[in-house]
Structures are given as structure tokens and as C-alpha cells.
């Protein structure tokens, strides 16, 4: 069972809203600023990108194209750089995400939202030292920056330095005994070390201060899962996600339990909700594709795989599973050949999966000799 963890990393999770015809702000114009006409066109491209992220027919690939057009015309359009970083991160394109966030920081140096998102990106890549280096200046500037210290506690814990993780959480609580996320971080540290009673005590203290805190509920659910209490864990994941639909991790955790229990309809519904609130979340799109296939809704499954490939053109699981969908459920041997062929040429194969893909191609060539072209071979 592949659970997602929520770490109280304070990274921005929402896309920036649409821009009006003109930017507001106190910065004066410079000679490097784009001409008024280019700015207007850039804002138009930006708004078109935003519109493409709405609803179930969202087209993330096209949205990225519009954001890229926007920054090409007006490099000072911070929101477009930021959204590119966010979408690339959701598509697991970490290099391009980092580059976009760095461009955003050129426009707004020391910007808090971008800095924290960049730290979260490095955390996702397990580049803990780099993430810590990004957050340290916030603490150096303001020792009582509790948000930054809570995030540092998370990073040190993930790095395996429990002493420094405890130090950061306790620093916060010594100065603010009502800091909910510090209790959350302490509880998670004890839970991961197998001290379940202490962890529960700390989770209870956090919830006494904020009964509906979604991060605490999600992490307490993870702690229950470590103890093997699956039903309690599921109920807490669902409660967390209902309180905060933007907390994708809680929804992913709940949906994964339903998926493991073959309750495909409930799983698909939650995955849909995640994507609705956080467009382009690859894990949710992939989960939805699997759940929809299990529920016999093959067109919906296909649509989710295509959305994944719009974000990540060579996503290995999407290409391989799309081949299976076409071969086993939609009677489209030619398309199955193309999907398996793309997987084998992606450069992201695993040998045992590649062997299966080649075997499936051989089977299709035997049963449908005209389905696979020469270009599908690998």
C-alpha cells in the first residue's frame, strides 16, 4: 500500500488567479520592461493558460504552452513563471520546475512562496540539504519564523537527523505553545520511531488546539496505519480531505485504501476531486486511470492516461498501462502497439516491464499482423 505523507511543508498549492488587463504593483517601469502591447498579449496568454486548467477537460500541456508564450513576451510576469514551476513539479519534470522557480525569483528575489515551493521541490527529490539551504535564510532573517522552522523540522526528520528535527519543533513550542504544526511534527517524529503512545498524545494536543487541522489529521492517519489500524486510518484520511480539498496527500491516501480494497468507484471519485482542486496532480490522474479501468469505465481511464502524457510525454506507467488498456479492454491493437512502442523508446524502461511489453507486441503481431508497423518495434 503506497501511502502519501503530509509533512506540513508550507508550499503554495494553488495556482495564481487570472490577471486583469494591466498589472498592479508599486514597482516603477524600467527600460527592460516589456512594451505595453507585449504586456497585454502576455497577460492574455496567461489568462488563456489559466482557463485551460479548469474543469474535467483541463489541458495541462496547452496551459504550459500559453504560460511559456506569456513569459517569452513579458519575462517579468512572475505569476506565469510560478505556475510553470508548479505544473512542471506536478508532472515530475523537476529540472524544468526548478528552472521556472529560479526565473520567478529573478523577478521577485527572496519571494517567500517561490522559495518555499522550491524547497518542497527539493524535498520531493530527496535533496534535503538543498532544501535546507533555501529555508535557512528565512530563519536567519527572523529567528521566530515558525513556518520556516516547522519546515526545517520536516526536512531534518526526512534526512534522518531526528535530533535537529526535534530541536526545530521544540524551539517553536518553547516560544509559542499553541503552534499546532510543531506538535504535528513532534508527533510524527515519535510515530516514525515507534513511540506510538507519545505520538498519539502529541496529536491529541495539536487537535485540542485546532480540531479540524487537515495536516494533523492526515499525519495521525499515517500513524494509525503504522499501527495496522486501517479503518481508523481511512476515516482520518477522509476527514482530513473533507476539511481541505487542496491537501492532495490526504485524498491520495484515502483513495489508495479504496483501490487496494477494489472499491473502484469510491477511489475514482476521490481522485476526481483531487484533480479538480489541484489540476495536473500526476498521482491522482494515474490513480484515477487505474480505478476507472477497474470500474469498467475505459474511456475515462484512457482520458486520464492522455492527461498524464500531456504533462509528461514519456511517463512510463501511463504508456505501458495505456497499451494494456487498448489491448485488453478497448480492442485497439494498433494503438496498443503504438503505446508499447513508445514505452520501449522512452529511455525510462525497467527491464522486467520492457520484457512484458516486447512479449505483448509479439502477441499482437501474431493475432493482428497488420496492427504493428515497423516503427513500433524496439
C-alpha positions in Angstrom: 0.0 0.0 0.0 1.6 3.2 -1.2 0.7 6.0 1.2 1.5 9.6 0.7 2.9 11.6 3.6 1.9 15.1 4.6 4.8 17.0 6.1 3.4 20.4 6.9 5.8 21.9 4.3 4.3 25.3 3.7 4.5 25.3 0.0 1.9 27.1 -2.1 -0.5 24.6 -3.6 -2.9 26.8 -5.6 -2.5 28.4 -9.0 -2.3 32.1 -9.1 -5.6 33.6 -10.3 -6.3 35.2 -13.6 -4.7 38.6 -14.3 -6.6 41.6 -15.5 -5.6 43.7 -18.5 -2.9 45.6 -16.5 -0.7 44.5 -13.7 -0.9 46.3 -10.4 2.0 46.9 -8.2 4.3 49.6 -6.8 7.4 48.8 -8.9 8.2 51.5 -11.4 8.7 50.7 -15.1 12.3 50.2 -16.3 13.9 50.1 -19.7 13.9 46.3 -19.5 10.2 46.1 -19.1 8.2 44.8 -22.0 6.3 47.2 -24.2 2.7 47.8 -23.2 1.4 45.8 -26.2 3.6 42.8 -25.3 2.5 43.0 -21.7 -1.2 43.0 -22.8 -0.6 40.0 -25.1 1.4 38.2 -22.3 -1.5 38.7 -19.9 -3.9 37.4 -22.5 -1.8 34.2 -22.9 -1.6 33.9 -19.1 -5.4 34.1 -18.7 -5.8 31.5 -21.5 -3.5 29.2 -19.7 -5.5 29.6 -16.5 -8.8 28.9 -18.3 -7.3 25.6 -19.7 -6.7 24.3 -16.1 -10.4 24.4 -15.2 -12.8 21.5 -15.2 -12.5 17.9 -16.1 -11.4 18.6 -19.7 -8.3 20.5 -18.5 -5.5 20.5 -21.0 -2.3 20.9 -18.9 0.0 20.7 -21.9 -1.7 23.6 -23.7 -1.7 25.5 -20.5 2.0 25.2 -20.2 2.4 26.4 -23.8 0.4 29.5 -23.0 2.4 30.3 -19.9 5.6 29.8 -21.9 4.3 32.2 -24.5 3.5 34.7 -21.8 6.9 34.8 -20.2 8.5 35.0 -23.7 6.7 38.2 -24.3 7.0 39.6 -20.7 9.8 38.0 -18.7 8.7 39.9 -15.6 5.4 38.1 -15.5 6.1 36.4 -12.1 2.8 34.5 -12.0 3.5 32.7 -15.3 6.9 31.6 -14.1 5.4 30.4 -10.8 2.6 28.4 -12.5 5.1 26.8 -14.8 7.1 25.7 -11.8 4.0 24.4 -10.2 2.8 22.4 -13.2 6.2 21.0 -14.1 6.5 19.8 -10.5 3.2 18.1 -10.6 4.3 16.4 -13.9 7.6 15.3 -12.2 9.6 17.4 -14.6 11.9 18.6 -11.8 14.6 20.3 -13.8 12.1 22.5 -15.7 10.2 23.2 -12.5 13.4 24.3 -10.7 14.3 26.5 -13.7 10.9 28.1 -13.7 11.0 28.9 -10.0 14.5 30.3 -10.3 13.2 32.6 -13.1 10.3 33.7 -10.7 12.9 34.5 -8.1 14.8 36.7 -10.6 11.6 38.7 -10.9 10.8 38.7 -7.2 14.1 38.0 -5.3 13.5 36.3 -1.9 9.9 35.7 -2.7 8.5 33.6 0.1 6.0 31.5 -1.9 8.5 30.6 -4.6 11.3 29.9 -2.1 9.1 27.5 -0.1 7.9 25.8 -3.3 11.5 25.3 -4.4 12.3 23.8 -1.0 9.3 21.5 -1.3 10.5 20.5 -4.8 14.0 19.6 -3.5 12.3 17.7 -0.7 10.4 15.6 -3.2 13.7 14.8 -4.9 15.2 13.9 -1.6 17.7 16.8 -2.0 17.3 17.7 1.7 20.5 19.7 2.1 19.5 22.0 -0.8 16.0 22.5 0.6 17.5 23.3 4.0 19.8 25.9 2.4 16.8 27.6 0.8 14.9 27.8 4.2 17.9 28.8 6.4 18.0 32.4 5.3 14.3 32.9 6.3 15.3 31.8 9.9 18.5 33.9 9.9 16.4 36.9 8.9 13.7 36.2 11.5 14.6 33.6 14.2 10.9 33.4 15.1 9.8 32.4 11.6 7.9 29.4 12.8 6.7 28.4 9.4 10.2 28.0 8.2 11.3 26.3 11.3 8.4 23.8 11.1 9.5 23.0 7.5 13.1 22.6 8.6 11.9 20.1 11.2 10.3 18.1 8.5 13.4 18.2 6.3 15.7 17.1 9.1 13.4 14.3 10.0 13.3 13.1 6.4 17.0 13.3 6.3 17.2 11.1 9.3 18.6 13.7 11.7 15.9 13.4 14.4 17.9 15.4 16.9 17.8 18.6 14.7 14.2 17.9 13.8 13.3 17.8 17.5 15.3 20.9 18.1 13.4 22.9 15.5 10.0 21.8 16.7 10.8 22.4 20.3 12.2 25.9 19.5 8.8 26.8 18.1 6.9 25.3 21.0 9.1 27.0 23.6 8.1 30.4 22.1 4.6 29.5 21.0 3.0 26.6 22.9 -0.1 26.8 20.7 1.8 26.1 17.5 -0.2 23.3 16.0 2.2 22.2 13.3 5.1 21.9 15.7 3.1 19.4 17.8 2.3 17.7 14.5 6.0 17.4 13.6 6.9 16.2 17.1 4.2 13.6 16.9 5.3 12.3 13.5 8.9 12.0 14.7 7.8 9.8 17.7 5.5 7.8 15.4 8.2 7.0 13.0 10.4 5.9 15.8 7.7 3.5 17.0 6.7 5.5 20.1 3.0 5.4 19.3 1.7 6.4 22.7 3.7 9.6 22.9 2.8 10.3 19.2 -0.9 10.0 20.0 -0.6 12.3 23.0 1.0 15.0 20.8 -1.5 14.6 18.0 -4.3 15.0 20.6 -2.7 18.2 21.9 -2.5 19.5 18.3 -6.2 18.7 17.7 -7.2 20.2 21.0 -5.9 23.5 19.6 -7.2 23.0 16.1 -9.7 20.1 15.8 -10.1 20.4 12.0 -6.4 20.8 11.0 -6.1 18.7 7.9 -2.3 18.2 8.1 -2.6 16.9 11.7 -5.5 14.6 10.8 -3.5 13.2 7.8 -0.4 12.6 9.8 -2.3 11.0 12.6 -3.9 8.7 10.0 -0.5 7.7 8.8 0.5 6.9 12.4 -2.6 4.7 12.8 -1.6 3.0 9.6 1.8 2.2 11.0 -0.1 0.5 13.9 -2.1 -1.5 11.5 -5.4 0.3 12.3 -6.6 0.5 8.7 -10.3 1.6 9.3 -9.3 4.3 11.7 -6.7 5.4 9.3 -9.2 5.6 6.4 -11.7 7.6 8.5 -9.0 10.1 9.4 -7.8 10.5 5.8 -11.3 11.1 4.6 -11.9 13.6 7.4 -8.7 15.4 6.5 -9.5 15.6 2.9 -13.1 16.9 3.5 -11.6 19.7 5.6 -9.1 20.7 3.0 -9.6 19.5 -0.6 -6.3 21.1 -1.6 -4.4 18.7 0.6 -3.9 16.1 -2.1 -1.9 13.7 0.1 -4.9 13.0 2.3 -7.1 12.2 -0.7 -4.4 10.1 -2.3 -4.1 8.1 0.9 -7.8 7.5 1.3 -8.2 6.6 -2.4 -5.3 4.1 -2.2 -7.1 2.2 0.6 -10.2 2.0 -1.5 -8.2 0.9 -4.5 -6.5 -1.8 -2.5 -10.0 -3.0 -1.5 -11.1 -3.0 -5.1 -13.7 -0.2 -4.3 -13.0 1.4 -7.7 -16.0 3.8 -7.7 -15.1 5.4 -4.4 -11.4 5.6 -5.3 -12.2 7.2 -8.7 -14.5 9.8 -7.1 -11.7 10.9 -4.7 -9.1 11.0 -7.5 -11.5 13.2 -9.5 -11.9 15.6 -6.5 -8.1 15.8 -6.1 -7.6 16.8 -9.8 -10.5 19.3 -9.6 -8.8 21.2 -6.8 -5.1 20.6 -7.8 -5.0 20.3 -11.6 -2.2 18.3 -13.0 -1.6 16.1 -10.0 0.0 13.1 -11.7 -0.5 10.6 -8.8 -4.2 11.4 -8.8 -4.5 11.1 -12.6 -2.7 7.8 -12.6 -4.8 6.5 -9.7 -8.0 7.6 -11.5 -6.9 5.8 -14.6 -6.4 2.6 -12.7 -9.7 3.0 -10.7 -11.7 3.8 -13.8 -10.3 0.8 -15.6 -11.2 -1.4 -12.6 -14.8 0.0 -12.7 -15.0 -0.8 -16.4 -15.1 2.9 -17.5 -12.4 2.5 -20.1 -13.0 5.9 -21.9 -12.4 7.7 -18.6 -9.3 5.6 -17.9 -8.0 6.5 -21.4 -8.7 10.2 -20.8 -6.7 10.2 -17.6 -3.7 8.5 -19.2 -3.8 11.0 -22.0 -3.8 13.9 -19.5 -0.7 12.3 -17.8 1.1 12.1 -21.1 0.2 15.8 -21.8 2.2 16.7 -18.7 4.9 14.0 -19.1 5.3 12.8 -22.7 7.3 9.8 -21.7 5.6 8.8 -18.5 6.4 5.1 -18.4 3.5 3.8 -16.3 1.0 5.8 -18.4 2.3 4.5 -21.7 2.6 0.9 -20.6 -0.8 0.9 -18.9 -2.4 2.6 -21.9 -1.1 -0.2 -24.1 -2.7 -2.7 -21.7 -6.0 -0.8 -21.8 -6.0 -0.7 -25.6 -5.0 -4.4 -25.9 -7.2 -6.0 -23.2 -10.2 -3.7 -22.9 -10.8 -1.5 -25.9 -9.9 -3.8 -28.8 -7.4 -1.3 -30.4 -4.4 -3.5 -31.3 -2.8 -0.7 -33.4 -3.0 1.8 -30.6 -1.7 -0.8 -28.2 1.3 -1.3 -30.4 2.0 2.4 -30.5 1.8 2.7 -26.7 4.1 -0.2 -26.1 6.5 1.0 -28.8 6.6 4.5 -27.2 7.3 2.9 -23.8 10.2 0.9 -25.2 11.7 4.0 -26.8 11.2 6.3 -23.8 14.6 5.7 -22.2 12.7 5.2 -18.9 12.1 1.5 -19.0 12.6 -1.2 -16.4 13.9 -4.5 -17.8 11.2 -6.8 -16.5 8.4 -4.4 -17.7 10.2 -4.0 -21.0 10.2 -7.7 -21.5 6.5 -7.8 -20.9 6.0 -5.0 -23.4 8.0 -6.9 -26.0 6.1 -10.0 -25.4 2.8 -8.2 -25.8 4.0 -6.7 -29.1 4.8 -10.2 -30.3 1.4 -11.4 -29.3 -0.3 -8.6 -31.1 1.8 -9.2 -34.3 0.7 -12.8 -34.3 -3.0 -12.1 -33.7 -3.2 -8.8 -35.8 -0.4 -8.9 -38.3 -1.2 -5.5 -39.8 -1.6 -3.7 -36.4 2.0 -3.1 -35.7 4.2 -1.1 -38.1 8.0 -1.4 -38.3 8.3 1.8 -36.2 6.6 0.0 -33.3 9.4 -2.5 -32.9 12.2 -2.0 -30.4 
